[in-house]
Amino acid sequence: MKYTQIQDGEWIRPEGDNYREQCCDCGLVHNVEFRIVDGHVEWRAVRNAKATAACRRTKPKRSKR
């Protein structure tokens, strides 16, 4: 799966209702959901183990310092 690269602190407007977020350093992937309740935005993130494993398989290994 392809992920959109965003910069730290950048505001985004997710498309659709199945938005995924990937950490650029470690490859951890979360499914992120948004909703509006009583005029307030709520969001939650759930770790996606399958997508994380797939991402980490293709990600180059970082050398330990």
DRENKE-923468 format. One record per residue: x, y, z of N, C-alpha, C in turn. Coordinates in steps of 0.05 Angstrom, whole numbers, plus 5000, padded with zeros to 4 digits. Each point is the difference from the previous one (the first is absolute). Example, Ala and Ser with C-alpha at 12.3 -4.5 7.8 and 13.67 -1.06 7.14 Angstrom:
// DRENKE-923468
526448865156498250245000501850245000/499350214986501650245001498550225014/
// end
This chain:
// DRENKE-923468
501749765000498350245000501850255000/499250204985501450255000498950195021/501850155012499250195021500950284991/498450205006500750274994502150105020/502150124991502150105017499350285009/499750055026499450265010502350095018/500250255005502150115018499050025028/501849995019499350015029498450265005/497749975012498350225007498250104978/500149884976498450094978497149915003/498150184994497249945001499349854974/498349805003499249854976496949975001/498949944977497249944998499749714989/499549815018499949724991497749964980/500549834981498049934980498749735008/497449994999498649755006499949945030/499049765006499749935028501949785009/502049934984502049805007502750124997/500650195017502650154998502149855016/502449974989502249875013502350205003/501449985023502250175005502549835006/502250074988502549845004502250185011/501449905021502350145011502349974980/501250224993502249994981502649885011/500350015027502449895012499949705005/497849905010499949725008498149834983/498350134984498249854982497549905014/499450095024497649925014497650134986/497949844995497750104985497649985019/498450224999497550015015497750064981/497749885005497550084987498950235017/499350224988499150235015497250074991/498250035019497250074995499350275013/498350154986499150265010497050015000/498950155019497150045001499550275013/497650104996499150255013497849935019/500350075026498049955020499550265015/497550085000499250255013501750244990/500750004974501550234989503049985005/501049795012502949975005501149764984/502450034991501449794985501249815020/499549744996501249795016501649824980/502249895010501449814983501249785017/500549774987501349785014501849864980/502149885011501949854984500349725011/500049814982500349725007502349894984/501949875014502349894987499149784980/501150014976499449804979502549824997/499949775013502349825001500749894972/498149944984500549894973501350204982/499050255000501250214983502850085011/500350005026502750065012502049794991/499349745001501849794992500750034971/498150054983500550034971501850244995/499650225014501750244997502949945008/500249875023502749955011501649794983/498649824986501449814983501450144977/498850224990501150144977501750245007/500050085026501550235009502949925004/501950174991502849945005500650015030/501749825009500849995028501850235007/499650135023501750225009502349885016/502350114997502349905016499850115028/500749835020500050085028502550155006/499750205017502450165007501049925026/
// end
